[in-house]
Amino acid sequence: MPEVSKYDLEIQALKGEITLLGERISTIKDNHLHHIEEKINGLIKVMYTIGFMVLGQLLWVVTRALM
């Protein structure tokens, strides 16, 4: 009967940890990145809105100054 050495047990433990890390990376990639992307898209929309508001105010000032 083959002997199970200390190294074989350590290799099996490392394989289990690698599998667990792979699952965690998959969870982060599939779930958390989607939520982060949604938040970034919301911030971009806010920045565009503020930019258009500032541009509108600038155009209003310019048209009033030219009259």
N, C-alpha and C positions, 0 to 999 in steps of 0.2 A: 504494500500500500504506500503511495507516495506521501512523503512528509510535507506538511504545510509549514513553510518557513516564515520567519518574522517578516521577511521582505515581501512575500506573497500577500500577507495580510495588509501590509502598508500600501502595496500596489492596489489592492481592492478598495481600500479606504480612499486613496487618491482618485480612483476612477469614479467613486460615488460623489466625491466633492466636485470633480470636473462636470459630472452630469448635472449636479445641482447648480453650479455656476452657469451652465448653458441654459438651464430653465430660467434663471433669474435674468440673464441677458435678454432672452426672448421676451420675457414679461416687460422689461424696461423698453425694449424696442417697439413692441406691439402696442403697449398701453400708455406708458408715460410720455413717450415722444409725441403721440397724437394729441394729448392734452396740452403739452407745451406748445405745439404748433398752433393749436386753436388760440391760446393766449397771445402768442406773438402776432397772429393775424388780427386779433382784436386791437392790439396796440398799434399796428400799422394803420388800421382804419381810423383810429383816434388821431394819429399823427397827420394823416391826409386831411381829415376834417379841420383840424386846427390850422393847417397850412392854407386851406382854401379860405377859411375865415380871415386869416391875416392878409391874404392876397386881396380879398374883397375890401377890407378896410383900407388897405394901401391904395387901391384903385379909387375908392371913394374920396380919400384925401387928395389924390392927384387931380381928380375931376373938379373938386371944390377949389383947389388952388388955381386951376386954369380958368375958372369962370370969373 
